[in-house]
Amino acid sequence: MTINEQAEMLRNAGFNGNADIFDELQSAKNISVWETPLPFRNIDLPMFPVNDLPVIIGDYVYAVAETTQTSPDMAAVASLAILSLCLQGKFKIEGKQDWVEPLNLYTLVVAPPAERKSAIMTLMSEPVKQFENSENEKLAPLIEQSKMEKQILQNRKKSLESKLAKNPTADNFEIQFLAQEISEFKEVKPCRLFCDDITPEKLSGILSDNDGKTAILSAEGGIFDILSGRYTGGVNIDVFLKAHSGDSIRVDRQGRQSEYIKNPVMTTLIFTQPSVITSLITNATFHGRGLCARFLYSLPVSRVGNRKFESKPIDEAMLNNYNKLINLLLNYDADEQKIIRLSETAYMSLKEFSDKIEPMLVDELSDIADFAGKFVGTVLRIAGLMYIASYVPLYGEDELILDEQSMLNAIAVGEYFLEHAKAAYQLMGADEVTEQCKYILRQLQKSRPTSITVREIMRACQKFKTAEMVHAPVTRLCEYGYFREKQTDYSESSRGRPSAKQWEINPAVYNMQI
């Protein structure tokens, strides 16, 4: 029954002259029912387009998702990272004249605990581990021989230095000959395709030892603690930045051998919890220097609470096909990197996509402009990876020409990552006003007031130093239904300063997790 209907009922019952009751009902009319406030993260995230992956990869992704009872997104993103690990440094893709991209990706899957991240990592990376172990078994005698030869050269060097110390006028022919032998000697190192938690200093050494290539595969996000300098006291992300774009790395530090890596390439596959990703954007160096913009983000839907115990195991034929493909990609070797070029129709598809994204950088993608600025290039990298994995027999061809369908598939995958990047940046707090809103609400949950003023907000939330700083978050809180302006009765004249503006607080705030 509405307020007006209640008033009419009172009039009919003989209360027409009872102004007090009617006035009370009229004032109650102003106390409207609160609606449920809008959530701050209300992006409807798409599922990974698994059907756009190469057939062998897509089938295996679905099988892994079924046996682990997890979202296909997790295995799908991992599959792209594994392809990147296999093909980086072997191929490049040419978008147009003077624009070439390497085929390495930085991927980051954000999932809470109990999402079976380690199981997915194991299933997707197992053929890489098997290949690495097999290669090291073959290399074992050569590695040992190399160590012996290196020791012999060092011993000869010491002997010659001692000889020259006693007789400085000796003929320097022997010195020149030994110096040339040492400079030409190349030590045989174990095959190491990937690492886990590692310091930036050690990472540059691994890149140097492995012809400029490596990968980080981690089921946790501890690498970000290392990069932030938690254990060393200084932020060092240069290797990460340069190994993504292929910029040369020079390391000259006291007490360490100088290192020069001409064309470094690195892949990352990191599964991490939401609490870890939040620390990414709060680190000014990470965000300011573009580390966050280099990652592809995935926020898969959780299946916790709806998982079946009796899941279907991976079909043996699918497993064998996947293992054979990864082994074939890892075994591929060439004297120099091959260039993948675009067919005319693939080029036009990429151009149309780029023309669509470009104006969005100053409008709807402005909050993630650093990510979006690299986005078209990332899609081109994805296209190259998926093309090579789909057309393995073409490796021996003189030219590798990427077709239109491969480009369209890559664009579909790219659009998935674009939507997830928007959500990830919001989760990381890239939207400062949203973070301020949540901060205000968390502080109010401690005292649970029914209304509040600007001054009271500043008192409860000491990060706001001026009233102007409060304006933007309060405006958004009103727009989302958490606050509403409290109506002030100006019927009676007031003396002195007018009362401060107040906002009523939606009671739902105190029953929700912010």
C-alpha positions in Angstrom: 0.0 0.0 0.0 1.4 3.4 -1.0 1.7 6.4 1.3 -1.1 8.2 -0.6 -3.4 5.1 -0.3 -2.7 5.0 3.5 -3.5 8.7 3.8 -6.8 8.2 1.8 -7.7 5.3 4.1 -7.2 7.6 7.2 -9.3 10.3 5.7 -12.1 7.8 5.0 -11.8 6.7 8.6 -12.5 10.2 9.9 -8.9 11.4 10.3 -9.2 14.1 7.7 -8.4 16.8 10.1 -5.6 15.1 11.8 -2.7 17.0 10.3 -0.1 15.4 12.5 -0.8 11.9 11.2 -1.0 13.1 7.6 2.2 15.0 7.9 3.9 12.0 9.4 2.8 9.9 6.4 3.9 12.6 4.0 7.4 12.7 5.6 7.5 8.9 5.5 6.9 9.2 1.8 10.4 10.7 1.5 12.0 7.6 3.0 12.2 5.5 -0.1 13.4 1.9 -0.1 17.1 1.5 -1.0 17.9 -0.5 -4.1 20.8 -2.9 -4.2 24.0 -1.0 -5.0 25.9 -1.7 -8.2 29.0 -3.8 -7.7 32.3 -2.1 -8.6 33.4 -5.0 -10.7 30.4 -5.7 -12.9 32.2 -6.7 -16.1 30.7 -9.7 -17.7 33.9 -11.5 -18.7 33.9 -13.7 -21.8 35.1 -17.3 -21.8 38.2 -18.2 -23.7 37.4 -19.0 -27.4 39.0 -22.5 -27.2 37.6 -23.4 -30.6 39.8 -20.8 -32.2 42.9 -22.5 -31.0 44.7 -25.1 -33.3 42.7 -28.3 -33.2 45.3 -30.4 -31.3 45.7 -27.7 -28.7 42.0 -27.0 -28.3 41.1 -30.7 -27.9 43.8 -31.1 -25.2 42.7 -27.9 -23.4 39.1 -29.2 -23.1 40.4 -32.6 -21.9 42.6 -30.9 -19.2 39.7 -28.7 -18.1 37.5 -31.8 -17.7 39.9 -33.9 -15.8 40.8 -31.1 -13.4 37.3 -29.7 -13.3 38.5 -26.2 -13.9 37.6 -23.4 -16.3 39.0 -24.1 -19.8 40.4 -20.6 -19.7 43.2 -21.7 -17.4 44.5 -24.5 -19.7 43.9 -22.4 -22.8 46.1 -19.5 -21.6 48.7 -22.0 -20.5 48.7 -23.5 -24.0 49.6 -20.2 -25.6 52.4 -19.7 -23.1 53.8 -23.2 -23.9 53.6 -22.5 -27.6 55.5 -19.3 -26.9 58.2 -21.2 -25.0 58.6 -23.6 -27.9 58.7 -21.0 -30.7 60.4 -17.9 -29.2 63.6 -17.0 -30.9 62.8 -19.3 -33.8 60.2 -17.2 -35.6 59.2 -13.6 -36.0 56.1 -12.2 -37.6 55.9 -9.2 -39.8 52.8 -7.0 -39.5 54.0 -4.6 -42.2 57.2 -3.1 -43.5 59.4 -2.1 -40.6 57.2 -3.7 -38.0 58.3 -7.2 -36.8 57.2 -8.8 -33.6 58.9 -11.8 -31.7 56.7 -14.7 -30.7 57.0 -14.5 -27.0 54.1 -13.8 -24.5 53.8 -12.8 -20.9 50.7 -14.5 -19.4 49.1 -14.1 -16.0 46.2 -16.2 -14.7 44.5 -14.8 -11.7 42.7 -17.4 -9.5 42.0 -17.9 -5.8 43.3 -20.8 -3.8 41.9 -24.4 -4.4 41.7 -23.8 -8.2 44.1 -26.6 -9.0 46.6 -24.3 -10.6 49.5 -26.7 -10.0 47.7 -29.6 -11.6 47.1 -27.5 -14.8 50.7 -26.3 -14.9 51.9 -29.9 -14.6 49.6 -31.3 -17.4 50.4 -28.4 -19.8 54.2 -28.3 -19.2 54.9 -32.0 -18.9 56.2 -32.5 -22.5 58.5 -29.5 -22.0 60.0 -31.1 -18.9 60.4 -34.5 -20.6 62.1 -32.8 -23.6 64.5 -31.0 -21.2 65.3 -34.2 -19.3 65.9 -36.1 -22.5 68.2 -33.4 -23.9 70.3 -33.3 -20.7 70.7 -37.1 -20.8 72.2 -36.7 -24.4 74.3 -33.7 -23.4 75.7 -35.3 -20.2 79.0 -36.6 -21.8 79.5 -33.4 -23.7 78.9 -31.3 -20.6 81.5 -33.2 -18.7 84.0 -33.0 -21.6 83.4 -29.3 -21.8 84.1 -28.9 -18.1 87.4 -30.7 -18.5 88.5 -28.7 -21.5 87.6 -25.5 -19.6 89.7 -26.6 -16.6 92.6 -27.4 -18.9 92.5 -24.0 -20.5 92.4 -22.4 -17.0 95.4 -24.4 -15.9 97.4 -23.5 -19.0 96.6 -19.9 -18.4 97.8 -20.0 -14.8 101.0 -21.8 -15.9 101.7 -19.3 -18.6 101.0 -16.4 -16.2 103.5 -17.9 -13.8 106.1 -18.4 -16.5 105.7 -14.8 -17.7 106.0 -13.5 -14.2 109.5 -15.0 -14.0 110.5 -14.1 -17.5 108.6 -11.0 -18.8 110.6 -10.9 -22.0 109.5 -14.3 -23.2 108.0 -14.6 -26.7 104.3 -13.6 -26.6 103.2 -16.0 -29.4 102.1 -18.5 -26.9 100.1 -15.8 -25.1 98.3 -14.9 -28.4 97.6 -18.6 -29.2 96.1 -19.3 -25.8 94.1 -16.1 -25.7 92.5 -17.1 -29.0 91.7 -20.6 -27.7 90.0 -19.2 -24.6 88.0 -16.6 -26.5 86.7 -19.2 -29.0 85.9 -21.8 -26.4 82.2 -22.2 -25.8 81.2 -24.2 -22.8 78.4 -26.7 -23.2 75.6 -26.0 -20.7 72.7 -28.1 -19.7 69.4 -27.6 -21.5 67.3 -25.3 -19.4 64.1 -24.2 -21.0 62.4 -22.6 -18.0 62.8 -21.6 -14.4 60.5 -20.6 -11.5 61.2 -18.0 -8.8 64.4 -16.4 -9.8 66.3 -13.1 -9.1 66.7 -10.7 -12.0 70.5 -11.0 -11.8 70.3 -14.8 -12.1 67.7 -14.4 -14.9 70.1 -12.5 -17.1 72.7 -15.2 -16.5 70.3 -17.9 -17.7 69.4 -15.9 -20.8 73.1 -15.5 -21.5 73.7 -19.2 -21.1 70.7 -20.2 -23.2 71.2 -18.2 -26.4 69.0 -15.4 -25.1 66.0 -17.6 -24.4 64.2 -18.7 -21.3 60.8 -18.9 -19.7 59.2 -18.5 -16.2 56.6 -21.1 -15.3 55.2 -20.6 -11.9 52.1 -21.8 -10.1 52.5 -19.0 -7.6 53.2 -15.3 -7.8 56.4 -15.1 -5.8 58.3 -13.7 -8.7 56.6 -10.3 -8.2 57.9 -10.1 -4.6 61.4 -10.7 -6.0 61.0 -8.1 -8.7 59.7 -5.5 -6.2 62.9 -5.8 -4.1 61.3 -7.4 -1.1 64.5 -9.5 -0.5 67.1 -7.2 -2.0 65.8 -3.7 -1.2 65.7 -2.5 -4.8 63.3 -2.8 -7.7 64.9 -4.4 -10.8 62.7 -5.1 -13.8 65.0 -4.2 -16.7 65.4 -7.8 -17.8 61.6 -8.4 -17.8 61.1 -5.2 -19.9 63.8 -5.9 -22.4 63.2 -9.7 -22.8 59.6 -9.0 -23.8 60.5 -6.6 -26.6 63.8 -8.1 -27.6 66.0 -5.1 -26.7 69.6 -6.0 -26.0 70.8 -6.5 -22.4 74.2 -5.4 -21.2 75.2 -6.3 -17.6 78.4 -4.8 -16.2 78.6 -5.1 -12.4 81.5 -5.2 -10.0 82.3 -8.8 -9.1 80.4 -10.3 -12.0 81.4 -11.3 -15.5 80.0 -8.9 -18.1 77.1 -10.2 -20.0 75.7 -9.1 -23.4 72.5 -10.6 -24.8 71.7 -9.3 -28.3 68.1 -10.4 -28.8 66.7 -11.7 -25.6 63.2 -13.4 -25.6 61.3 -14.7 -22.6 57.9 -16.2 -21.9 56.0 -16.2 -18.7 53.2 -18.3 -17.4 52.3 -17.3 -13.9 49.3 -18.5 -11.9 48.7 -16.1 -9.0 46.1 -15.2 -6.4 44.0 -11.9 -6.6 45.9 -10.6 -3.5 49.2 -10.8 -5.4 48.0 -9.1 -8.6 46.8 -6.1 -6.5 50.4 -5.4 -5.5 51.4 -5.0 -9.2 49.7 -1.7 -9.8 50.4 -0.3 -6.3 54.1 -0.6 -7.2 54.8 2.7 -9.0 57.8 1.3 -10.8 55.9 -1.7 -12.2 53.1 0.5 -13.5 55.1 3.5 -14.5 57.7 1.6 -16.6 55.2 -0.6 -18.3 55.6 -4.0 -16.7 51.9 -4.4 -16.1 51.2 -3.5 -19.7 53.2 -6.4 -21.0 51.1 -9.1 -19.4 48.0 -10.9 -20.9 45.5 -11.3 -18.1 43.0 -14.0 -17.5 40.4 -14.1 -14.7 38.6 -17.4 -15.2 35.3 -18.3 -13.6 35.7 -20.5 -10.6 34.2 -24.0 -10.6 34.8 -24.5 -6.9 31.6 -25.9 -5.3 30.4 -27.4 -8.6 33.2 -29.9 -9.4 32.6 -33.6 -10.0 34.8 -36.2 -8.3 34.4 -38.7 -11.1 35.8 -36.6 -14.0 36.7 -38.0 -17.4 40.5 -38.7 -17.7 42.4 -37.3 -20.7 42.0 -39.4 -23.8 45.3 -41.1 -24.6 45.2 -40.1 -28.3 44.7 -36.5 -27.3 47.6 -36.7 -24.9 49.9 -38.3 -27.5 48.9 -35.7 -30.1 49.7 -32.8 -27.8 53.0 -34.3 -26.6 54.1 -35.0 -30.3 53.2 -31.4 -31.3 55.2 -29.8 -28.4 58.1 -32.1 -29.1 58.1 -31.2 -32.8 58.0 -27.5 -31.9 60.8 -27.8 -29.4 63.0 -29.9 -31.8 62.7 -27.4 -34.6 66.0 -25.6 -35.1 67.2 -23.2 -37.7 70.3 -21.2 -38.4 68.3 -18.0 -38.2 64.9 -16.9 -37.3 62.2 -17.4 -40.0 59.8 -14.5 -40.8 56.1 -15.1 -41.0 54.4 -12.7 -43.4 50.7 -11.9 -43.8 48.6 -12.7 -46.7 46.7 -9.7 -48.3 43.5 -10.7 -46.6 45.2 -11.3 -43.2 46.8 -7.9 -43.5 43.5 -6.2 -44.2 41.9 -8.0 -41.2 44.8 -6.7 -38.9 44.5 -3.2 -40.4 40.7 -3.1 -39.7 41.3 -4.3 -36.2 44.0 -1.7 -35.5 41.8 1.0 -37.0 39.1 0.0 -34.6 41.3 -0.1 -31.5 43.2 3.2 -32.1 40.4 5.7 -31.4 39.5 3.7 -28.3 42.8 4.5 -26.7 41.6 8.0 -25.8 38.1 7.0 -24.8 36.9 3.7 -23.5 40.4 2.2 -23.2 42.0 5.2 -21.6 42.0 3.5 -18.2 44.2 0.7 -19.7 46.0 2.8 -22.3 49.4 1.3 -21.5 48.1 -2.2 -22.1 46.0 -1.2 -25.1 48.9 0.6 -26.7 50.7 -2.8 -27.1 47.5 -4.7 -27.8 47.6 -5.0 -31.6 51.2 -6.1 -31.5 50.3 -8.8 -29.0 47.5 -10.0 -31.2 50.0 -10.3 -34.1 52.2 -12.4 -31.8 49.3 -14.7 -30.9 48.5 -15.1 -34.6 52.1 -16.2 -35.4 52.0 -18.8 -32.6 48.7 -20.3 -33.6 49.6 -20.3 -37.3 52.9 -22.2 -36.7 51.1 -24.7 -34.4 48.5 -25.3 -37.0 50.7 -25.6 -40.1 53.7 -27.5 -38.9 54.5 -29.1 -42.3 55.2 -25.6 -43.7 58.4 -25.2 -41.8 60.4 -26.3 -44.8 58.8 -23.8 -47.1 60.7 -20.8 -48.4 57.9 -18.5 -47.2 55.5 -18.7 -44.3 52.3 -16.8 -45.2 49.7 -16.4 -42.5 46.2 -16.8 -43.8 43.1 -14.7 -43.0 41.4 -17.3 -40.8 44.5 -17.5 -38.5 44.4 -13.8 -38.1 40.7 -13.8 -37.3 41.2 -16.5 -34.7 44.0 -14.5 -33.1 41.8 -11.4 -33.0 39.0 -13.4 -31.3 41.6 -14.6 -28.7 42.9 -11.0 -28.4 39.4 -9.6 -27.7 39.2 -12.1 -24.8 42.4 -10.8 -23.3 41.2 -7.2 -23.8 38.1 -7.7 -21.7 40.0 -9.6 -19.0 42.7 -6.8 -18.9 39.9 -4.3 -18.2 38.8 -6.4 -15.2 42.3 -7.1 -14.1 43.2 -3.4 -14.1 40.1 -2.7 -12.1 41.0 -5.5 -9.7 44.6 -4.1 -9.4 43.2 -0.7 -8.5 44.1 1.1 -11.7 40.8 2.9 -11.3 41.8 5.2 -8.5 38.3 6.5 -7.8 36.9 3.0 -7.4 39.7 2.2 -4.9 38.9 5.4 -3.0 35.2 4.4 -2.9 36.0 1.0 -1.5 38.4 2.6 1.0 35.6 4.9 2.3 33.1 2.0 2.6 35.6 -0.2 4.5 36.2 2.6 7.0 32.5 3.3 7.4 31.9 -0.4 8.2 33.9 0.1 11.4 31.6 2.8 12.8 28.4 2.1 10.9 26.9 5.6 10.7 23.5 6.2 8.9 24.7 9.4 7.3 27.9 11.3 6.9 29.4 14.7 5.9 32.6 15.5 4.0 34.4 16.4 7.2 33.4 13.1 8.8 34.7 11.2 5.8 38.0 13.1 6.1 38.1 12.2 9.8 37.4 8.5 9.2 39.6 8.3 6.0 42.8 10.2 6.7 44.2 9.7 3.2 41.9 12.5 2.1 43.7 15.8 3.0 41.2 18.2 1.4 37.5 18.3 0.7 38.1 18.4 -3.0 39.7 14.9 -2.8 36.4 13.5 -1.4 34.2 14.9 -4.2 34.9 12.2 -6.9 34.5 9.1 -4.8 31.3 10.4 -3.1 29.9 11.2 -6.5 30.5 7.7 -7.7 29.1 6.2 -4.5 25.9 8.1 -5.1 25.8 7.0 -8.8 26.3 3.3 -7.7 23.6 3.5 -5.0 25.8 3.4 -1.9 25.1 7.0 -0.9 22.3 9.5 -1.5 22.1 13.1 -0.6 20.1 13.8 2.5 17.3 16.2 2.0 17.5 19.3 4.3 14.4 21.2 5.5 14.9 24.8 4.6 11.3 25.9 5.6 12.5 27.4 8.8 15.0 30.3 8.6 18.4 29.3 9.9 20.9 31.6 11.5 24.7 31.5 11.2 26.5 29.1 8.8 24.3 26.7 6.8 24.4 23.1 7.9 27.0 20.9 6.1 25.7 18.7 3.2 25.1 15.2 4.4 24.7 11.9 2.6 22.6 8.9 3.8 24.3 5.5 3.7 22.7 2.5 2.2 22.3 -0.1 5.0 23.4 -2.8 2.6 26.9 -1.5 2.9 27.2 -3.1 6.4 26.2 -6.6 5.1 28.6 -6.8 2.2 32.3 -7.6 1.6 34.1 -4.6 0.1 
